[in-house]
Structures are given as structure tokens and as C-alpha cells.
């Protein structure tokens, strides 16, 4: 999926940059067509981020050679800037019949993505309203895009006499233009050829032997472009087509036709719908939470640790320490701790501990509880949950000892490393 996204972005930029070059129009009212189109693109990006209530953005990409379609991609994104919600659906189709489908949904409270490989919905909850990020971000606020804009401006050079812009009666504008290889600046040709060589292998990986592997003599033969800007200054449609030539390792030449179409429609009337997850397989995770409540449920249960003494130069088990985890929520871990002793060692049970606790979650998989005796003495109880482990580190510290648990039973000291093992019922 990542590689396909990179491919889509790179190819969109390739044709987008090409279209900007081809629309370096003759001066109209002291402003070139190139500048008019660039201003429309920047205004549209800003409006999509700040002004428009809602809109749908669709990007289509087609790659073909000798009229054979090698790859198509259609990504449709819907944005509701009022509610801060968005949804995205995409499908990539390859010449050998392989397809990749993806869909996702986001709002101020969660992000939902669908994995078709295991038919699972991943739900990532923010925990609180995520007010900081709009659903669509103005691409020209990105520092890298500012650098790309400078490169495109420098590459245009003296191409401002090659294309046409038409002002329509209703106030809209139509841009169109075409350049052949001799008219394309060497710098622009080199950049677009480099992008082509670096991104095309991503398509080849999914088509296996059905896709020519281009290695040498890559250059742009022809570029054509069209764009429509409505009377409100919003870019509603931009189309770019490019013919790229290259040779494989055997020296055989290929001509690739790459087409990119970007449309913005249903302005202020787009409806974003949150997916219905009833009956679906769901995996949940959380942001800014010290403990994942859902995955934490696996820790609920009984844990034990042997009470061992050293006697006559031998280790002898005299009883068990028992930890029961009864409940875990967003803030607390609750349960009880107690000790049991064998009948023949009952004399060691004089100072045994037994208490209920509600420990406060203070860190990742970590909770703490203050245990106070009837005499006012206090001990610190800590609970550490190991990721994907059936062990729990349960420690009881006095104010004088922070290195290990020390139990004093009838003047005999027993030590513990704090590890409690899960008890499984047969």
C-alpha cells in the first residue's frame, strides 16, 4: 500500500509539474496564463483547507504502452471540514488481473482503516477531540512543496508563449497546451525522467513479467494538459498526459503513455459516512493512553509465586503468594493479594499479607498503589504488565528498600524477584 501511495503521489506530481510547464501561457492583463493557473491551484488548496464546507477529490492515473493498459488507479477522497471528517477509497488494477483496494475514515475522535488481506478494521481512537488538524491540509504550507514550486518556476523559462487560456462568459477559465520533446527544457525532462525511473518499478512488482523494465535513454516525448477553473476561482479539473520513451536492458524501445486526471466536485454538498462496524472484525488501539483497555483484558486472572526459604542448605517451598487481577479500566487496576502457607509451616504465616487494592495507572503498562497498615506504616505496591506475556511484575516496597521485595516471616527473610506467573485452569 505504501509503495502504491508513493507511486500515486510521484506520478501526480510528474503530470502536475508537466501541466504547469505546458500552461505557461501568453500574458493576459499583465499576468501570464502560467501564473494564473498557479494562483488557481494555490487558492484551491487553501480553500479546500479553510473555506469550503465539504468537497470530493478524485485522482485517476493510467499507464499504458502500445495501447495496452498496464496500471490504473482511482482514489476518491471525501472531506467534511465542518465536522472534521474524511473518508478515502482507492483501487489499483494491474494488467495481470491483480487488484489492491483500500479504504479509511477519519474524524476528530478516531481513524478507521480496512485491511482487505485479513478482512479486519483497525480503529485508532484519539482519546479526546483532536481539534488541531483539519481534514485537508493545504499542500503549499509544506516546506518541501515550496521548494518544488521554485524548481518548477525555474524550469519554465521562456515557455510562456506556447499555450492558450480562454476566459469564459460565466467568469470561468479553460487552460490548455502542448509541448513536444524539443520544447521541453532539459532540466524538466531530466527531473521527470528520474521520477519515472524511480516509481515505475513499484507497478512492475505487482505485474511481475508483464511490465517492461526500463533502464536507459528515458526522456519525455510529449506533454499535453488541460485545466478548468470555475468562476469562484476553484480548480475543478486538471488533466495531464505524457508520452515517456525508454529502453530495456536488451535495447528494445517502449513508449509509455501516462495520464493523470484530478477532479474536485460536490463542493459544499459532499457527505462523509462513518463505516458501520457491526458484525465486523475489529482491532482497537488508543492514543495518549497509559494502558490499552481492550488488550489489557487478557491480564485479568490469577497469578502465583512460590514462597521459598533456605533451610539446611536447601530451598524449601513453604507456601504461595497469590495475585488476582479482577478489573482494568482506563485509570485503575483492581484486585487482591494474599498468601497461603502449608500446614507444616503455619508458624511462618504470622506476618502474612492480605489486601485488596485499586492501583492507579501512572505509565505505560504500569500501576501503583499505596498500602497503609493499621499502625500507619506505608508500603508502595507496583504492578508492571509485560507486553504479550503471561507474567506480571508485582512488587511491594517499604520506604527503606527499593531494590527488591523483602518479606520477613517469623525472623526468617524470604526474597522475591516480583515475577508472578499466570495460573491456567485445565
C-alpha positions as CSV (number, residue, x, y, z in Angstrom):
1,X,0.0,0.0,0.0
2,X,2.8,2.4,0.9
3,X,4.5,1.9,-2.4
4,X,1.3,2.5,-4.3
5,X,0.7,5.7,-2.5
6,X,4.2,6.9,-3.2
7,X,3.7,5.9,-6.9
8,X,0.4,7.9,-7.0
9,X,2.0,11.0,-5.4
10,X,5.0,10.8,-7.6
11,X,3.1,10.3,-10.8
12,X,0.6,13.0,-9.9
13,X,3.5,15.4,-9.3
14,X,5.1,14.4,-12.6
15,X,2.0,15.2,-14.6
16,X,1.1,18.2,-12.4
17,X,4.5,19.7,-12.9
18,X,4.3,18.9,-16.6
19,X,0.9,20.7,-16.8
20,X,2.3,23.7,-15.1
21,X,5.0,23.8,-17.6
22,X,2.7,23.4,-20.6
23,X,0.3,26.1,-19.2
24,X,2.9,28.8,-19.2
25,X,0.6,30.9,-21.3
26,X,0.9,34.3,-23.0
27,X,0.4,37.3,-20.9
28,X,-3.2,38.3,-20.3
29,X,-3.9,41.5,-18.5
30,X,-0.2,41.6,-17.4
31,X,-0.4,38.2,-15.8
32,X,0.7,35.1,-17.7
33,X,-1.5,32.0,-18.0
34,X,1.1,30.1,-16.1
35,X,0.8,32.5,-13.2
36,X,-3.0,32.5,-13.4
37,X,-3.1,28.7,-13.2
38,X,-0.6,28.5,-10.4
39,X,-2.6,31.1,-8.4
40,X,-5.8,29.0,-9.0
41,X,-4.1,25.8,-7.8
42,X,-2.8,27.6,-4.6
43,X,-6.2,29.3,-4.0
44,X,-8.0,25.9,-4.4
45,X,-5.6,24.2,-2.0
46,X,-6.1,26.9,0.6
47,X,-9.9,26.9,0.1
48,X,-10.1,23.1,0.5
49,X,-8.3,23.5,3.8
50,X,-10.0,26.6,5.2
51,X,-13.1,27.8,3.3
52,X,-15.1,25.1,1.6
53,X,-17.6,23.3,3.9
54,X,-17.1,20.0,2.0
55,X,-15.8,18.6,-1.3
56,X,-14.8,15.4,-3.1
57,X,-11.3,15.0,-4.6
58,X,-10.7,12.2,-7.1
59,X,-7.3,11.3,-8.6
60,X,-7.1,8.9,-11.6
61,X,-3.9,7.5,-13.0
62,X,-3.5,5.3,-16.1
63,X,-0.2,3.9,-17.5
64,X,-0.2,2.1,-20.8
65,X,2.2,1.0,-23.6
66,X,1.3,0.2,-27.2
67,X,-2.4,0.8,-26.2
68,X,-2.1,-2.0,-23.5
69,X,-3.2,-0.7,-20.1
70,X,-0.6,-1.8,-17.5
71,X,-2.0,0.0,-14.5
72,X,-4.9,2.1,-13.4
73,X,-5.5,3.8,-10.0
74,X,-8.6,5.6,-8.8
75,X,-8.6,7.3,-5.4
76,X,-11.7,9.1,-4.1
77,X,-11.4,11.2,-1.0
78,X,-14.3,13.0,0.7
79,X,-13.8,15.8,3.1
80,X,-16.3,17.5,5.5
81,X,-14.5,20.5,7.0
82,X,-17.4,21.4,9.3
83,X,-17.3,18.1,11.2
84,X,-13.6,17.4,10.6
85,X,-14.4,14.0,9.0
86,X,-13.0,12.4,5.8
87,X,-13.1,9.1,4.0
88,X,-10.9,7.6,1.3
89,X,-11.4,4.7,-1.1
90,X,-8.9,3.6,-3.7
91,X,-8.4,0.7,-6.1
92,X,-5.4,-0.1,-8.1
93,X,-5.7,-2.5,-11.1
94,X,-2.8,-4.2,-12.8
95,X,-2.6,-5.8,-16.3
96,X,-2.2,-9.3,-14.9
97,X,-5.5,-9.0,-13.0
98,X,-4.1,-8.2,-9.6
99,X,-6.0,-5.5,-7.7
100,X,-5.4,-3.6,-4.4
101,X,-8.2,-2.0,-2.6
102,X,-8.0,0.3,0.4
103,X,-10.5,2.4,2.4
104,X,-10.3,4.5,5.5
105,X,-12.2,7.0,7.6
106,X,-11.1,9.8,10.0
107,X,-12.8,12.3,12.2
108,X,-11.8,14.3,15.3
109,X,-12.1,11.2,17.6
110,X,-10.8,8.3,15.6
111,X,-9.2,6.8,12.5
112,X,-10.5,3.7,10.9
113,X,-8.8,1.7,8.2
114,X,-9.7,-1.5,6.4
115,X,-7.3,-4.3,5.7
116,X,-8.6,-6.5,2.9
117,X,-5.9,-9.1,3.4
118,X,-7.4,-10.3,6.7
119,X,-10.9,-8.6,6.5
120,X,-10.1,-6.5,9.6
121,X,-10.9,-2.9,10.6
122,X,-8.3,-1.2,12.6
123,X,-9.7,1.5,14.9
124,X,-7.4,4.1,16.4
125,X,-9.1,6.3,19.0
126,X,-7.5,9.6,19.9
127,X,-9.0,9.5,23.5
128,X,-10.1,13.2,23.2
129,X,-11.2,15.5,20.5
130,X,-8.4,16.1,18.0
131,X,-9.0,19.7,17.3
132,X,-5.6,20.7,15.9
133,X,-5.6,19.1,12.4
134,X,-8.1,19.9,9.6
135,X,-9.3,17.0,7.5
136,X,-7.5,18.5,4.4
137,X,-4.1,20.2,4.7
138,X,-3.0,23.0,2.3
139,X,-0.2,21.4,0.3
140,X,1.5,24.7,-0.1
141,X,2.1,25.1,3.6
142,X,4.6,22.2,3.3
143,X,8.2,23.3,3.1
144,X,9.1,20.7,0.5
145,X,6.3,21.9,-1.7
146,X,7.7,25.4,-1.6
147,X,11.0,24.1,-2.9
148,X,9.2,22.1,-5.6
149,X,7.4,25.3,-6.6
150,X,10.7,27.1,-7.0
151,X,12.1,24.3,-9.2
152,X,9.1,24.4,-11.5
153,X,9.2,28.2,-11.8
154,X,12.9,28.0,-12.7
155,X,12.2,25.2,-15.2
156,X,9.5,27.1,-17.1
157,X,12.0,29.6,-18.5
158,X,10.8,31.2,-21.7
159,X,7.9,28.8,-22.4
160,X,5.2,31.4,-21.8
161,X,4.3,31.8,-25.4
162,X,3.3,28.2,-26.2
163,X,-0.2,27.7,-24.9
164,X,-3.7,29.2,-24.6
165,X,-6.0,30.4,-21.8
166,X,-9.6,31.2,-22.6
167,X,-11.9,33.3,-20.4
168,X,-15.5,32.1,-20.5
169,X,-18.6,34.3,-20.4
170,X,-19.6,33.0,-16.9
171,X,-16.2,34.0,-15.5
172,X,-14.6,30.6,-15.6
173,X,-11.4,29.8,-17.4
174,X,-10.1,27.0,-19.6
175,X,-6.4,26.3,-19.9
176,X,-4.8,24.0,-22.5
177,X,-1.4,23.4,-24.0
178,X,1.0,21.1,-25.6
179,X,4.8,20.7,-25.8
180,X,7.0,18.2,-27.8
181,X,10.4,16.9,-26.8
182,X,12.3,19.8,-28.4
183,X,10.3,22.4,-26.4
184,X,10.7,20.7,-23.0
185,X,13.6,22.2,-21.0
186,X,16.4,19.8,-20.3
187,X,16.1,20.2,-16.6
188,X,12.4,19.4,-16.6
189,X,13.0,16.4,-18.8
190,X,15.7,15.1,-16.5
191,X,13.6,15.5,-13.4
192,X,10.5,13.9,-14.8
193,X,12.6,11.1,-16.3
194,X,14.2,10.5,-12.9
195,X,10.9,10.3,-11.2
196,X,9.6,7.9,-13.8
197,X,12.6,5.5,-13.5
198,X,12.2,5.5,-9.7
199,X,8.5,4.9,-9.4
200,X,7.6,2.6,-12.3
201,X,9.2,-0.4,-10.7
202,X,6.6,-0.2,-8.0
203,X,4.0,-1.1,-10.6
204,X,6.2,-3.8,-12.1
205,X,6.4,-5.6,-8.7
206,X,2.7,-6.3,-8.9
207,X,2.5,-7.2,-12.6
208,X,5.6,-9.5,-12.4
209,X,6.8,-10.2,-16.0
210,X,4.0,-8.3,-17.7
211,X,5.7,-4.9,-17.2
212,X,8.7,-3.7,-19.3
213,X,11.8,-2.9,-17.1
214,X,13.0,0.4,-18.4
215,X,16.7,1.2,-17.7
216,X,18.2,3.5,-20.3
217,X,17.5,6.6,-22.5
218,X,14.4,7.7,-20.7
219,X,13.0,11.0,-22.0
220,X,9.7,12.8,-22.4
221,X,8.4,12.8,-25.9
222,X,5.3,14.9,-25.5
223,X,3.2,16.6,-22.8
224,X,-0.4,17.9,-23.1
225,X,-2.5,19.4,-20.5
226,X,-6.0,20.9,-19.8
227,X,-7.5,22.6,-16.7
228,X,-10.8,24.1,-15.8
229,X,-11.2,26.8,-13.1
230,X,-14.7,27.9,-12.1
231,X,-16.0,31.4,-11.7
232,X,-15.2,31.3,-8.0
233,X,-11.5,30.5,-8.7
234,X,-11.6,26.8,-7.7
235,X,-9.7,24.4,-9.9
236,X,-12.4,21.8,-10.7
237,X,-10.5,19.7,-13.2
238,X,-6.9,19.2,-14.3
239,X,-5.7,16.7,-16.8
240,X,-2.2,15.9,-17.9
241,X,-0.9,13.4,-20.5
242,X,2.7,12.5,-21.1
243,X,4.5,10.1,-23.5
244,X,7.7,8.8,-22.0
245,X,10.2,6.8,-24.1
246,X,12.8,4.4,-22.8
247,X,14.8,1.2,-23.4
248,X,15.1,-2.0,-21.5
249,X,18.4,-3.8,-20.9
250,X,18.2,-5.5,-24.3
251,X,17.9,-2.2,-26.0
252,X,14.2,-2.5,-27.0
253,X,12.3,0.8,-27.0
254,X,9.0,1.4,-25.4
255,X,6.6,4.3,-25.3
256,X,4.6,4.7,-22.2
257,X,1.5,7.0,-22.0
258,X,0.8,8.3,-18.5
259,X,-2.4,10.1,-17.9
260,X,-3.5,11.8,-14.7
261,X,-6.9,13.3,-14.0
262,X,-7.7,15.2,-10.8
263,X,-11.3,16.4,-10.2
264,X,-12.9,18.4,-7.4
265,X,-16.7,18.1,-7.3
266,X,-19.7,18.1,-5.0
267,X,-18.4,21.3,-3.5
268,X,-20.3,22.1,-0.2
269,X,-22.6,19.1,-0.8
270,X,-20.3,16.1,-0.1
271,X,-21.5,13.7,2.6
272,X,-18.9,11.7,4.6
273,X,-20.2,8.5,6.1
274,X,-18.6,6.7,9.0
275,X,-18.4,2.9,8.3
276,X,-20.8,0.6,10.2
277,X,-18.6,-1.8,12.1
278,X,-21.4,-4.0,13.5
279,X,-20.5,-7.7,12.9
280,X,-17.0,-6.7,11.6
281,X,-13.7,-8.0,12.9
282,X,-12.1,-5.0,14.8
283,X,-8.7,-4.3,16.2
284,X,-8.6,-1.2,18.5
285,X,-5.8,0.9,19.7
286,X,-5.6,4.2,21.6
287,X,-3.5,7.4,21.6
288,X,-2.4,9.2,24.7
289,X,-3.5,6.3,26.9
290,X,-1.2,4.8,29.5
291,X,-2.9,1.5,29.1
292,X,-4.8,-0.1,26.3
293,X,-8.1,-1.1,27.9
294,X,-9.1,-3.6,25.2
295,X,-5.8,-5.5,25.0
296,X,-5.4,-5.3,28.8
297,X,-8.4,-7.6,29.4
298,X,-6.1,-10.6,28.7
299,X,-4.3,-9.8,32.0
300,X,-7.4,-10.4,34.1
301,X,-6.9,-13.6,36.1
302,X,-5.0,-15.3,38.8
303,X,-1.2,-15.3,39.2
304,X,1.1,-17.1,41.7
305,X,4.6,-17.1,43.1
306,X,6.2,-19.7,45.4
307,X,7.3,-18.7,48.9
308,X,10.7,-20.2,49.4
309,X,13.1,-20.3,52.3
310,X,16.6,-21.7,52.7
311,X,16.9,-24.3,55.4
312,X,19.7,-26.8,56.0
313,X,21.4,-25.6,52.8
314,X,18.3,-26.4,50.7
315,X,15.5,-24.4,49.0
316,X,12.1,-25.3,50.5
317,X,8.7,-24.2,49.3
318,X,6.5,-23.3,52.3
319,X,3.6,-21.6,50.5
320,X,2.4,-19.4,47.7
321,X,1.8,-15.7,47.1
322,X,-1.4,-15.2,45.1
323,X,-2.3,-12.1,42.9
324,X,-5.7,-11.8,41.4
325,X,-6.4,-9.1,38.8
326,X,-10.2,-8.5,38.8
327,X,-10.6,-5.4,36.6
328,X,-8.7,-3.0,34.4
329,X,-10.2,0.2,33.1
330,X,-8.8,3.5,31.7
331,X,-7.5,4.7,35.1
332,X,-7.2,1.8,37.6
333,X,-6.2,-1.8,38.1
334,X,-8.1,-3.6,40.9
335,X,-7.7,-6.9,42.5
336,X,-6.4,-8.6,45.7
337,X,-3.2,-10.1,47.1
338,X,-2.9,-12.8,49.7
339,X,-0.5,-15.5,50.9
340,X,-1.1,-19.2,51.8
341,X,1.2,-21.5,53.8
342,X,1.5,-25.2,54.1
343,X,0.2,-26.6,57.4
344,X,3.6,-27.8,58.5
345,X,4.9,-24.2,58.1
346,X,2.0,-22.4,59.5
347,X,4.3,-20.6,62.0
348,X,5.6,-18.5,59.2
349,X,2.1,-17.1,58.5
350,X,2.2,-14.8,61.5
351,X,3.2,-11.7,59.4
352,X,1.4,-12.7,56.2
353,X,-0.1,-10.0,54.0
354,X,-3.6,-9.9,52.6
355,X,-5.2,-6.8,51.0
356,X,-7.5,-5.6,48.2
357,X,-6.1,-2.8,46.0
358,X,-7.1,-0.3,43.4
359,X,-3.9,0.8,41.8
360,X,-3.6,4.0,39.7
361,X,-2.3,3.6,36.2
362,X,0.6,6.0,36.0
363,X,2.6,4.9,33.0
364,X,2.7,2.6,30.0
365,X,1.5,-0.8,31.4
366,X,2.4,0.4,34.9
367,X,0.2,1.0,38.0
368,X,0.9,1.9,41.6
369,X,-0.9,1.6,45.0
370,X,-0.1,2.9,48.5
371,X,-0.6,0.2,51.1
372,X,-1.1,1.5,54.7
373,X,-1.2,-0.7,57.7
374,X,-3.4,-0.2,60.8
375,X,-0.3,1.2,62.6
376,X,0.1,3.9,59.8
377,X,3.1,2.2,58.2
378,X,3.1,2.5,54.4
379,X,4.4,0.4,51.5
380,X,4.4,1.1,47.8
381,X,2.8,-1.6,45.6
382,X,3.8,-1.5,41.9
383,X,2.4,-3.5,39.1
384,X,4.2,-3.9,35.7
385,X,2.5,-5.8,32.8
386,X,4.8,-7.3,30.3
387,X,3.6,-7.0,26.7
388,X,2.2,-10.2,25.3
389,X,3.5,-12.2,28.4
390,X,1.6,-14.2,30.9
391,X,3.9,-12.8,33.7
392,X,3.3,-9.8,35.9
393,X,5.8,-8.0,38.0
394,X,4.2,-7.3,41.3
395,X,6.3,-5.6,43.9
396,X,5.8,-4.4,47.5
397,X,8.4,-1.9,48.7
398,X,8.9,-0.4,52.1
399,X,10.2,3.2,52.4
400,X,13.6,1.8,53.3
401,X,14.0,-0.7,50.5
402,X,13.6,-0.1,46.7
403,X,15.8,-2.9,45.4
404,X,13.7,-6.0,45.9
405,X,10.8,-7.3,47.8
406,X,11.8,-8.4,51.3
407,X,9.4,-10.4,53.3
408,X,10.1,-11.1,57.0
409,X,8.3,-14.1,58.2
410,X,8.9,-15.1,61.9
411,X,12.5,-13.8,61.8
412,X,13.3,-15.7,58.5
413,X,13.7,-13.4,55.5
414,X,12.5,-14.6,52.1
415,X,13.3,-12.8,48.9
416,X,11.2,-12.4,45.7
417,X,12.0,-11.1,42.3
418,X,8.5,-9.9,41.8
419,X,7.5,-12.2,39.0
420,X,4.1,-13.8,39.3
421,X,3.1,-16.5,36.8
422,X,-0.4,-16.8,35.3
423,X,-2.5,-19.8,36.6
424,X,-4.3,-21.6,33.9
425,X,-7.3,-23.8,34.7
426,X,-7.3,-27.2,32.9
